[in-house]
Amino acid sequence: MPEEMPQDMGTEVEPHANLRPDQSDIDMAEQARVNAERERELKRRHHAVQRDLPRPAEPNSSILRPFVMDPPLTELQLAEELIKREMVTMLHHDAIYNPSEEQAAAAAGDKKKGAQSAGNKMAEQSPTWRNIRTPK
């Protein structure tokens, strides 16, 4: 009987509660999620990549000094080397994971060694920050 119904089970039911969402709404939500993810990815990249600024086709590692030098590096020189190594490492990373048009063209034109691309060669030649010796 209606008078025996509990008070919290009133007639306040949403009219569209049992309807499935429209496919266009699902598609728009998915596209918004993809766009937001793309924006987050772009913000994690370097400013040169974000702004599509020109970058060298092949990073120049010749600016780095050898690991062992006589006399040893001063603290200022060591700091400069650390900065240069980080810069070269970032350029190599960008060339591999976010190649510019120039870098992609260089990689596409370099098919002499089969499937190995210019980016992979740069990664093999890339100096790592772990190889830097700090003064004691």
Beta strands, then each sheet from edge to edge (+ up, - down):
end
